[in-house]
Amino acid sequence: MQEKENNEDFKKPSKCAIRVSLKENKLNIHKSTIAMLNKPKYIQLLINKQSNIFLVKGCDKKERDSFEVPEDLFSRPRADYTLHSKVFADAIRKQTGWEADSVYRMNGYFLQDLSVVEFNLNNGKRLFSNVAQ
């Protein structure tokens, strides 16, 4: 029986990143992440609870848990696409145990064989807390 190929072989180095503000229920998805997906009309957000992986997938049409990408995203000066989603912020917090008043950053990889960007939820780095001092 042949062993299953390791996904590490299909990971393309990239500047894909997401910043998650749990208190504000906000996800900032870097434009480079969306660009790796060939600038789709929609992006679908998925969480694999067993492997603790967060995926961003490009879609041509509206699908479950997808968000429309603004047509002018790549002509804007800002380097990210901001989504406000209590559902996804809560799901990430519950999955990771991250502090609810903090902001985290994850770097990701483009998986060519699946055409998705993968973020390992175990590798989120706490940037700061949103609590006023």
Secondary structure as the mmCIF struct_conf table of DSSP 4:
data_model
#
loop_
_struct_conf.conf_type_id
_struct_conf.id
_struct_conf.beg_label_comp_id
_struct_conf.beg_label_asym_id
_struct_conf.beg_label_seq_id
_struct_conf.end_label_comp_id
_struct_conf.end_label_asym_id
_struct_conf.end_label_seq_id
HELX_LH_PP_P HELX_LH_PP_P1 GLN A 2 ASN A 6
HELX_RH_3T_P HELX_RH_3T_P1 ASN A 7 PHE A 10
STRN STRN1 LYS A 11 SER A 21
TURN_TY1_P TURN_TY1_P1 LEU A 22 ASN A 25
STRN STRN2 LYS A 26 HIS A 30
HELX_RH_AL_P HELX_RH_AL_P1 LYS A 31 MET A 36
TURN_TY1_P TURN_TY1_P2 LEU A 37 ASN A 38
BEND BEND1 LYS A 39 LYS A 39
BEND BEND2 LYS A 41 LYS A 41
STRN STRN3 TYR A 42 ASN A 48
TURN_TY1_P TURN_TY1_P3 LYS A 49 ASN A 52
STRN STRN4 ILE A 53 CYS A 59
BEND BEND3 ASP A 60 LYS A 61
TURN_TY1_P TURN_TY1_P4 ARG A 64 ASP A 65
STRN STRN5 SER A 66 GLU A 68
HELX_LH_PP_P HELX_LH_PP_P2 VAL A 69 PRO A 70
TURN_TY1_P TURN_TY1_P5 GLU A 71 ASP A 72
HELX_RH_3T_P HELX_RH_3T_P2 LEU A 73 SER A 75
BEND BEND4 ARG A 76 ALA A 79
STRN STRN6 ASP A 80 HIS A 84
HELX_RH_AL_P HELX_RH_AL_P2 LYS A 86 THR A 96
TURN_TY1_P TURN_TY1_P6 ALA A 100 ASP A 101
STRN STRN7 SER A 102 LEU A 111
TURN_TY1_P TURN_TY1_P7 GLN A 112 SER A 115
STRN STRN8 VAL A 116 ASN A 120
HELX_RH_3T_P HELX_RH_3T_P3 LEU A 121 ASN A 123
STRN STRN9 LYS A 125 SER A 129
BEND BEND5 VAL A 131 VAL A 131
#
